[in-house]
Amino acid sequence: MTSLESKAKAFLELHVPGDPGVFPTVWDAWSAKLAVSAGFSAITLGSHPVADSLGRSDNEGMTFPELLTRVRQITDAVEVPVSVDIESGYGLEPAQLIEGLLEAGAIGLNIEDTVHKEGGRLRTPEEHADLVHGLRQFADAAGVHVVVNARTDLFMRKDGDDSDRVDRAIERLKLAAAAGADSLFPAGQHSDADMRRLTSELPLPISAVAQPGVSDKAVLADQGVARITFGPLLQWALAEEANRLLNRWK
């Protein structure tokens, strides 16, 4: 596990508030090699683009073994650290998730609090923290400090009143931090004021999704963001360009 542990350490060190690591979100060996050739030192796998590449739907329309097959194809193709979006955990136990990821060569994970196997309900803050704790516990037992990015979907779901949503997200993510997360992901688009509040009041590096052709790294850095990924947006941008090219030939 020595190589995986060194990759995990290197990956975590790239999470710097104000000087964010940019980890392009890929979906297969081709897109992974493209990102690495462009000079990026770590990559992420997004569940949505991977599912699309498999002809499956997002929100756990693919299975964990299908995801792991793709992870292995990517880790065989590139040497950089690879972190994987494991959605809400596919109904599996933390030990199964950690074992599968490490065997496939991944050193990080993104875990969300929407439970797709149970009608899309939102985990309670305590439930999500317990899951984060289990993931940390089994990763540590395996000898690799798997980088855990704890995500909340409160903003995307718009659950509850707008007036206290930031407060509730901060409370939820603080519990995940205390449970062993390494970074925190309040998924969704945020106002400047809300993002600055999140980065200043939460105790760990904050992850944000950027639009590759629109967002400004300098703005996110100034807001205190530590980690930038693209979700499905890079794949969608490439699809838009592919459609433009293909339409010329109709």
Backbone torsions as a table, in degrees:
resi	resn	phi	psi	omega
1	MET	NA	-1.4	-173.8
2	THR	-58.0	-45.2	-179.5
3	SER	-63.3	-42.4	178.6
4	LEU	-64.3	-40.6	179.7
5	GLU	-63.5	-40.9	178.6
6	SER	-66.1	-36.6	177.0
7	LYS	-66.8	-40.7	179.0
8	ALA	-62.5	-42.9	179.4
9	LYS	-63.9	-45.1	179.5
10	ALA	-62.4	-39.8	-179.4
11	PHE	-64.6	-45.9	-179.3
12	LEU	-62.2	-36.7	-178.9
13	GLU	-66.3	-17.1	178.8
14	LEU	-82.1	-7.4	179.4
15	HIS	-86.3	89.8	-173.9
16	VAL	-121.2	112.7	176.6
17	PRO	-57.8	128.8	-179.0
18	GLY	87.9	-15.3	175.3
19	ASP	-140.4	65.2	-166.9
20	PRO	-65.9	142.4	169.0
21	GLY	-73.6	136.5	176.8
22	VAL	-106.1	118.3	-176.1
23	PHE	-119.6	91.8	-177.1
24	PRO	-52.4	138.4	-179.4
25	THR	-90.4	118.3	-174.1
26	VAL	-117.0	177.7	-174.4
27	TRP	-142.8	-9.2	178.0
28	ASP	-158.6	178.6	-177.4
29	ALA	-63.3	-36.5	-179.6
30	TRP	-62.5	-50.6	-178.9
31	SER	-67.2	-32.8	177.1
32	ALA	-64.5	-46.5	179.4
33	LYS	-65.8	-33.9	176.5
34	LEU	-61.0	-46.0	-178.9
35	ALA	-66.1	-41.8	-179.5
36	VAL	-68.1	-40.1	177.9
37	SER	-63.2	-28.0	178.5
38	ALA	-76.9	-7.5	173.8
39	GLY	107.7	8.0	-179.8
40	PHE	-83.3	140.5	-170.7
41	SER	-97.8	1.8	175.1
42	ALA	-161.8	155.4	-179.1
43	ILE	-137.7	161.5	175.7
44	THR	-123.4	152.3	171.4
45	LEU	-105.4	127.9	177.3
46	GLY	-98.5	139.3	-177.7
47	SER	-63.5	-39.1	-177.4
48	HIS	-64.8	-52.6	179.1
49	PRO	-65.5	-35.0	177.5
50	VAL	-65.3	-46.5	178.8
51	ALA	-58.6	-44.6	178.3
52	ASP	-58.5	-40.6	-178.0
53	SER	-68.7	-18.9	179.2
54	LEU	-99.2	-0.4	-176.1
55	GLY	75.2	23.3	178.9
56	ARG	-110.3	171.9	176.1
57	SER	-95.8	156.1	173.2
58	ASP	-69.6	178.2	-179.2
59	ASN	65.4	46.8	174.4
60	GLU	67.7	32.3	170.3
61	GLY	-73.0	-19.3	171.8
62	MET	-101.2	163.0	179.9
63	THR	-93.0	162.6	176.6
64	PHE	-61.8	-43.2	176.1
65	PRO	-59.8	-36.6	176.9
66	GLU	-64.1	-42.5	177.2
67	LEU	-61.9	-44.5	-178.2
68	LEU	-64.3	-34.3	175.7
69	THR	-59.7	-43.7	178.6
70	ARG	-68.1	-38.6	177.1
71	VAL	-58.6	-45.6	-178.9
72	ARG	-64.2	-39.6	177.1
73	GLN	-59.4	-38.1	-179.0
74	ILE	-75.2	-45.5	-179.5
75	THR	-67.9	-23.6	173.3
76	ASP	-73.8	-24.5	-174.1
77	ALA	-92.7	-25.3	-177.9
78	VAL	-133.5	158.0	-177.4
79	GLU	-101.0	-8.4	-174.9
80	VAL	-76.4	162.0	175.7
81	PRO	-59.6	141.5	-178.5
82	VAL	-126.3	125.2	175.4
83	SER	-112.9	144.5	-169.8
84	VAL	-123.6	131.8	171.7
85	ASP	-77.5	112.4	-179.6
86	ILE	-103.2	25.6	177.6
87	GLU	51.0	-128.4	-179.6
88	SER	-101.0	11.7	174.6
89	GLY	104.4	2.5	174.0
90	TYR	57.8	24.2	179.6
91	GLY	72.3	14.5	-176.4
92	LEU	-99.9	165.2	177.7
93	GLU	-81.1	152.8	179.6
94	PRO	-52.8	-39.2	-179.5
95	ALA	-61.7	-40.5	179.4
96	GLN	-66.8	-39.5	-179.4
97	LEU	-66.3	-47.4	-178.9
98	ILE	-65.2	-45.7	179.7
99	GLU	-58.4	-45.9	-179.5
100	GLY	-63.2	-43.9	-178.9
101	LEU	-64.9	-44.9	-179.0
102	LEU	-66.3	-40.2	178.4
103	GLU	-63.5	-29.5	179.4
104	ALA	-86.6	-4.8	175.5
105	GLY	94.1	12.7	178.7
106	ALA	-88.7	153.6	-178.4
107	ILE	-127.1	7.5	179.3
108	GLY	-152.2	162.4	179.1
109	LEU	-149.1	154.6	172.6
110	ASN	-115.9	125.0	-178.4
111	ILE	-125.3	126.1	-175.8
112	GLU	-104.1	168.2	-174.5
113	ASP	-105.5	8.7	170.3
114	THR	-89.7	125.8	-175.9
115	VAL	-96.8	97.6	-174.1
116	HIS	-68.5	-30.5	-179.4
117	LYS	-75.0	-8.2	-177.7
118	GLU	-125.5	49.0	175.4
119	GLY	73.2	14.1	178.8
120	GLY	76.5	23.7	179.0
121	ARG	-71.1	158.4	177.0
122	LEU	-92.4	127.5	174.5
123	ARG	-61.1	149.5	171.2
124	THR	-67.3	159.1	177.4
125	PRO	-55.8	-38.0	-178.6
126	GLU	-69.9	-40.0	176.9
127	GLU	-59.6	-46.0	-177.7
128	HIS	-65.7	-41.2	177.6
129	ALA	-62.0	-39.4	178.4
130	ASP	-62.6	-40.4	178.6
131	LEU	-65.6	-43.4	176.7
132	VAL	-59.1	-43.6	179.5
133	HIS	-61.4	-41.7	178.2
134	GLY	-63.2	-41.8	178.3
135	LEU	-62.9	-43.9	178.5
136	ARG	-64.0	-43.0	-177.8
137	GLN	-60.3	-47.5	-177.1
138	PHE	-74.9	-31.0	175.3
139	ALA	-65.4	-45.5	179.2
140	ASP	-62.5	-38.3	178.7
141	ALA	-64.6	-29.5	179.3
142	ALA	-81.6	-9.5	176.9
143	GLY	88.7	13.0	178.6
144	VAL	-128.7	126.8	178.2
145	HIS	-80.9	76.6	178.3
146	VAL	-57.2	129.7	-176.7
147	VAL	-80.5	112.6	-175.3
148	VAL	-98.1	116.9	176.2
149	ASN	-102.1	105.6	-175.6
150	ALA	-88.2	120.6	-174.7
151	ARG	-108.3	142.0	167.8
152	THR	-118.7	141.1	179.9
153	ASP	-100.5	14.1	-177.0
154	LEU	-53.5	-42.2	-176.3
155	PHE	-73.2	-40.0	-180.0
156	MET	-68.7	-37.2	-178.8
157	ARG	-79.4	-24.2	-175.7
158	LYS	58.8	36.4	177.3
159	ASP	-66.8	138.2	175.2
160	GLY	73.8	-169.9	-178.2
161	ASP	-74.6	146.3	176.0
162	ASP	-64.1	-32.9	-169.1
163	SER	-62.3	-32.9	-177.1
164	ASP	-119.1	16.3	-176.1
165	ARG	-64.5	-40.2	178.6
166	VAL	-63.2	-42.1	178.2
167	ASP	-59.0	-45.0	-177.9
168	ARG	-67.9	-36.4	177.7
169	ALA	-66.4	-41.2	178.9
170	ILE	-63.9	-43.6	177.6
171	GLU	-59.8	-46.1	-178.7
172	ARG	-62.8	-46.2	-176.2
173	LEU	-73.9	-28.1	175.1
174	LYS	-64.5	-37.7	176.5
175	LEU	-64.5	-40.5	177.9
176	ALA	-64.3	-37.8	178.1
177	ALA	-63.2	-46.1	-180.0
178	ALA	-65.3	-24.6	-178.4
179	ALA	-82.6	-9.7	176.3
180	GLY	124.3	8.2	176.3
181	ALA	-66.0	158.4	176.4
182	ASP	-106.0	-27.8	177.1
183	SER	-147.2	163.1	-172.7
184	LEU	-128.1	138.7	-172.1
185	PHE	-128.1	94.9	172.7
186	PRO	-81.7	86.2	-170.7
187	ALA	-61.2	141.1	178.6
188	GLY	124.5	176.1	177.4
189	GLN	-93.7	139.6	-174.1
190	HIS	-129.2	149.7	170.9
191	SER	-67.5	161.9	178.5
192	ASP	-58.2	-43.9	-178.1
193	ALA	-63.9	-42.1	-179.5
194	ASP	-66.8	-41.8	179.9
195	MET	-64.2	-41.5	178.7
196	ARG	-64.8	-35.4	175.9
197	ARG	-65.4	-44.6	-179.9
198	LEU	-61.6	-45.9	-176.9
199	THR	-72.0	-26.4	-178.0
200	SER	-87.9	-30.2	-175.0
201	GLU	-96.6	-18.4	179.3
202	LEU	-89.7	147.1	-170.0
203	PRO	-86.9	-2.4	-176.6
204	LEU	-127.7	166.4	176.1
205	PRO	-55.9	142.7	-177.1
206	ILE	-105.8	135.4	178.6
207	SER	-100.8	144.1	177.6
208	ALA	-139.3	149.8	174.2
209	VAL	-94.7	133.7	179.5
210	ALA	-116.7	152.6	172.8
211	GLN	-89.2	116.2	-171.4
212	PRO	-52.3	-39.6	-176.6
213	GLY	-95.0	1.6	-173.1
214	VAL	-126.7	-49.0	-173.8
215	SER	-64.7	157.7	-178.5
216	ASP	-117.0	118.5	-179.9
217	LYS	-58.6	-38.9	-177.6
218	ALA	-63.3	-36.8	178.6
219	VAL	-66.1	-46.3	179.1
220	LEU	-63.6	-38.4	177.4
221	ALA	-62.5	-44.4	179.8
222	ASP	-63.1	-29.9	177.7
223	GLN	-76.5	-8.9	178.3
224	GLY	95.4	9.2	178.4
225	VAL	-64.5	144.8	-177.3
226	ALA	-113.6	-16.0	-174.3
227	ARG	-145.8	130.1	-179.6
228	ILE	-124.2	126.8	173.6
229	THR	-129.1	178.9	-174.4
230	PHE	-117.1	-4.4	-175.9
231	GLY	54.2	-138.2	178.3
232	PRO	-86.3	2.3	-167.5
233	LEU	-71.9	-30.9	175.8
234	LEU	-67.1	-45.6	178.4
235	GLN	-59.8	-42.2	-179.6
236	TRP	-65.7	-38.5	179.2
237	ALA	-65.7	-40.3	177.5
238	LEU	-67.3	-36.7	177.5
239	ALA	-64.0	-39.4	178.8
240	GLU	-62.4	-43.1	178.4
241	GLU	-67.9	-39.1	177.6
242	ALA	-62.5	-41.5	178.2
243	ASN	-63.3	-37.9	178.0
244	ARG	-61.6	-43.4	-179.7
245	LEU	-67.7	-44.3	-178.1
246	LEU	-65.7	-34.4	-178.5
247	ASN	-65.4	-22.1	176.9
248	ARG	-66.1	-19.7	-172.4
249	TRP	-106.7	8.1	178.4
250	LYS	-75.4	NA	NA
